[in-house]
Amino acid sequence: MKVLVPVKRVIDYNVKVRVKADQTGVDLANVKMAMNPFCEIAVEEAVRLKERGVATEVVVVSIGPLQAQDTLRTALALGADRGLVLQTDSDVQPLETAKLLKAVVEAEKPDLVLMGKQAIDGDNNAVGQMLAALLGWPQATYASKLVVEGGKALVTREVDGGLQTLELDLPAVVTADLRLNEPRYASLPNIMKAKKKPIEIKPAADFGVDIAGRLTVLKVTEPPKRAAGIKVETAADLVAHLKTAGVL
């Protein structure tokens, strides 16, 4: 069974994001980049499927600049077998991303697409659902547990009322939530081995998808600074302050 894992290169979640002075976007100059945390969870789950003998190959794919190779090397060090970069310097939007991934799926013919539920930069939470719709495949989102056997995937997902379990016929698209697993740290020997694993680079333009985008960012601003709080001595003081603020 082949598992395809799309991964995205984003600003490291430990870095404080800064907005450009002209408010046209986020400043990426000299900023540490890393694999999207949800994508890392998806890679870990795919590698675990391989370790259990369920999957035979794990392929990771990323859409972005040549530097996306570094992100794929991280995935290869975690246990993926090979990588593919769809090279473009454009900021590819969710629908175009899903269309590009559809072309990759048609070429690679995986049995399972396992991906993060969202990227922490755009927070769109849309590509997995769009990809499943374009492929006509069953999907399960926000997976907190995944069992694959007998040509089916059993997915437990968190919903408002508790847990929901879905049974999907493969091939299918599954998006990973935080509680699916805790990704391992790449060992030094595996990091060295990852340098020898193949990464194929193809221009995104070769896939026949218009990635010009249909959405325009008008302005990006930082959230307003929160006012300092105060301490009160008694519950009566709290009520009085809330009345003064118009809350009560």
Wavefront OBJ file of the C-alpha trace (Angstrom):
o trace
v 0.000 0.000 0.000
v 1.323 3.430 -0.950
v 0.671 6.449 1.270
v 1.009 9.978 -0.092
v 1.625 12.722 2.462
v 1.454 16.377 1.371
v 3.573 18.623 3.602
v 3.879 22.406 3.738
v 6.810 24.679 4.537
v 5.699 27.355 7.017
v 7.197 29.724 9.562
v 8.415 27.754 12.584
v 5.692 27.810 15.219
v 8.203 29.051 17.835
v 8.917 32.213 15.820
v 7.008 35.430 16.494
v 5.317 36.366 13.238
v 5.843 39.946 12.081
v 3.779 41.884 9.558
v 5.465 43.809 6.752
v 5.591 47.572 7.168
v 3.336 48.079 4.137
v 0.810 45.521 5.522
v 0.895 43.452 2.331
v 1.682 40.215 4.173
v 3.895 38.461 6.696
v 7.623 39.200 6.696
v 9.502 36.024 5.700
v 12.965 37.571 5.407
v 15.553 35.782 7.585
v 12.801 33.838 9.347
v 13.240 30.211 10.407
v 10.993 27.919 8.365
v 9.887 24.398 9.287
v 7.370 21.692 8.483
v 3.776 22.519 9.334
v 3.058 20.740 12.670
v -0.089 18.999 11.401
v 1.849 17.751 8.364
v 4.485 16.354 10.711
v 1.779 14.388 12.522
v 0.588 13.005 9.181
v 4.132 11.931 8.260
v 4.535 10.218 11.622
v 1.282 8.295 11.179
v 2.265 7.210 7.657
v 5.636 5.981 8.930
v 3.900 4.060 11.717
v 1.677 2.384 9.122
v 4.826 1.321 7.293
v 6.449 0.053 10.490
v 3.361 -2.061 11.197
v 3.624 -3.596 7.734
v 0.417 -1.961 6.514
v 2.096 0.471 4.115
v 4.939 -0.416 1.772
v 5.921 3.085 0.632
v 5.530 6.606 2.009
v 5.855 9.443 -0.512
v 5.947 13.074 0.637
v 5.115 15.982 -1.650
v 5.454 19.726 -1.135
v 4.388 22.694 -3.239
v 6.630 25.739 -3.029
v 10.119 27.101 -3.666
v 13.263 24.999 -3.957
v 13.821 25.459 -0.215
v 10.902 23.074 0.295
v 13.509 20.347 -0.198
v 14.670 21.042 3.355
v 11.175 20.331 4.633
v 11.049 17.091 2.669
v 14.457 16.069 4.046
v 12.943 16.345 7.516
v 10.097 14.063 6.443
v 12.579 11.608 4.908
v 14.567 11.613 8.153
v 11.379 10.689 10.013
v 11.008 7.612 7.792
v 9.419 8.592 4.464
v 10.895 6.890 1.389
v 11.054 9.596 -1.268
v 9.978 13.146 -1.940
v 8.561 15.338 -4.669
v 8.707 19.130 -4.921
v 6.284 20.980 -7.167
v 8.405 24.071 -7.594
v 6.767 27.482 -7.683
v 7.479 30.849 -6.097
v 3.784 31.731 -6.110
v 1.683 31.672 -2.962
v -0.565 28.824 -4.045
v -4.119 29.067 -2.693
v -6.137 26.100 -1.321
v -8.125 25.226 -4.446
v -5.040 25.395 -6.676
v -3.138 23.302 -4.110
v -5.887 20.672 -4.209
v -5.818 20.636 -8.020
v -2.035 20.183 -8.059
v -2.285 17.372 -5.498
v -4.989 15.739 -7.605
v -2.523 15.626 -10.514
v 0.105 14.086 -8.220
v -2.388 11.494 -6.965
v -3.287 10.540 -10.523
v 0.408 10.043 -11.313
v 1.422 8.267 -8.091
v -1.810 6.276 -7.570
v -1.591 6.035 -3.760
v -4.049 3.991 -1.713
v -4.244 6.652 0.991
v -3.644 10.396 1.121
v -2.785 11.315 4.706
v -2.321 15.017 5.409
v -2.524 17.639 8.133
v -5.967 19.106 8.733
v -4.652 22.643 8.138
v -1.520 24.756 7.817
v -0.696 27.163 10.634
v -0.003 30.054 8.255
v -3.283 30.333 6.339
v -5.432 28.260 8.754
v -7.800 27.537 5.873
v -8.522 23.893 6.705
v -9.722 23.349 3.151
v -7.231 21.434 0.995
v -8.055 17.947 2.288
v -11.778 18.378 1.718
v -11.262 19.954 -1.712
v -8.877 17.189 -2.777
v -11.337 14.472 -1.763
v -14.107 16.230 -3.692
v -11.963 16.600 -6.812
v -10.935 12.934 -6.674
v -14.379 11.655 -5.762
v -12.821 9.777 -2.819
v -14.267 9.251 0.648
v -12.762 11.469 3.335
v -12.391 11.695 7.104
v -11.188 14.887 8.751
v -9.750 15.664 12.210
v -8.555 12.089 12.707
v -7.470 11.276 16.264
v -7.054 7.533 15.544
v -6.457 5.613 12.323
v -6.633 1.870 11.680
v -6.070 0.526 8.162
v -6.790 -3.093 7.280
v -8.618 -5.131 4.672
v -8.797 -2.327 2.140
v -10.625 -0.073 4.611
v -9.677 2.748 6.961
v -11.316 3.057 10.367
v -11.040 6.673 11.492
v -11.955 8.068 14.899
v -12.555 11.805 14.848
v -13.459 14.318 17.531
v -16.782 16.115 17.198
v -18.625 18.478 19.534
v -20.630 15.686 21.134
v -17.728 13.256 21.645
v -16.107 10.808 19.220
v -17.295 9.692 15.805
v -15.964 6.598 14.040
v -16.047 6.360 10.245
v -15.265 3.405 8.003
v -13.863 4.373 4.599
v -13.185 2.288 1.522
v -9.693 2.887 0.163
v -8.480 4.899 -1.622
v -9.413 7.758 0.665
v -8.272 11.101 2.051
v -7.663 11.441 5.803
v -6.623 14.644 7.586
v -4.745 14.472 10.881
v -5.599 16.257 14.105
v -3.254 16.990 17.014
v -4.218 13.937 19.066
v -3.470 11.409 16.326
v 0.099 10.938 17.572
v 3.221 12.643 18.864
v 5.885 12.875 16.139
v 9.277 11.370 16.878
v 12.560 13.223 16.786
v 14.725 12.410 13.792
v 17.889 10.606 14.902
v 21.277 11.646 13.537
v 21.727 8.375 11.577
v 18.317 8.847 9.960
v 19.145 12.465 9.134
v 22.285 11.252 7.359
v 20.344 8.517 5.533
v 17.747 11.081 4.427
v 20.432 12.918 2.447
v 20.668 9.920 0.118
v 16.935 9.446 -0.363
v 15.585 10.730 -3.694
v 13.750 14.029 -4.067
v 12.294 14.783 -7.480
v 11.772 18.404 -8.491
v 9.137 19.295 -11.069
v 7.863 22.755 -12.083
v 4.314 23.224 -10.817
v 3.498 24.729 -14.210
v 4.023 21.307 -15.829
v 0.849 19.982 -14.197
v -1.469 22.193 -16.224
v -3.051 23.941 -13.235
v -3.690 27.685 -13.241
v -2.121 28.825 -9.964
v -2.691 32.549 -10.482
v -5.230 32.465 -7.643
v -8.649 34.055 -7.265
v -8.255 35.603 -3.824
v -6.479 38.892 -3.134
v -5.078 39.873 0.261
v -6.069 43.474 0.852
v -4.279 44.062 4.131
v -2.551 42.147 6.925
v -2.412 43.701 10.394
v -1.261 42.587 13.808
v -3.943 42.002 16.450
v -4.500 44.957 18.791
v -2.504 44.933 21.982
v -4.469 43.812 24.997
v -4.894 46.277 27.833
v -3.309 45.365 31.144
v -5.582 43.691 33.649
v -6.112 44.600 37.289
v -6.371 42.613 40.501
v -9.355 42.951 42.802
v -9.516 42.055 46.459
v -13.102 40.805 46.748
v -15.962 39.494 44.681
v -17.831 42.724 45.382
v -14.991 44.716 43.821
v -15.125 42.429 40.768
v -18.865 43.004 40.361
v -18.389 46.751 40.720
v -15.704 46.807 38.009
v -17.844 44.701 35.699
v -20.756 47.112 36.172
v -18.489 50.045 35.436
v -17.253 48.349 32.259
v -20.834 47.723 31.175
v -20.483 43.925 31.288
v -23.193 43.549 33.925
l 1 2 3 4 5 6 7 8 9 10 11 12 13 14 15 16 17 18 19 20 21 22 23 24 25 26 27 28 29 30 31 32 33 34 35 36 37 38 39 40 41 42 43 44 45 46 47 48 49 50 51 52 53 54 55 56 57 58 59 60 61 62 63 64 65 66 67 68 69 70 71 72 73 74 75 76 77 78 79 80 81 82 83 84 85 86 87 88 89 90 91 92 93 94 95 96 97 98 99 100 101 102 103 104 105 106 107 108 109 110 111 112 113 114 115 116 117 118 119 120 121 122 123 124 125 126 127 128 129 130 131 132 133 134 135 136 137 138 139 140 141 142 143 144 145 146 147 148 149 150 151 152 153 154 155 156 157 158 159 160 161 162 163 164 165 166 167 168 169 170 171 172 173 174 175 176 177 178 179 180 181 182 183 184 185 186 187 188 189 190 191 192 193 194 195 196 197 198 199 200 201 202 203 204 205 206 207 208 209 210 211 212 213 214 215 216 217 218 219 220 221 222 223 224 225 226 227 228 229 230 231 232 233 234 235 236 237 238 239 240 241 242 243 244 245 246 247 248
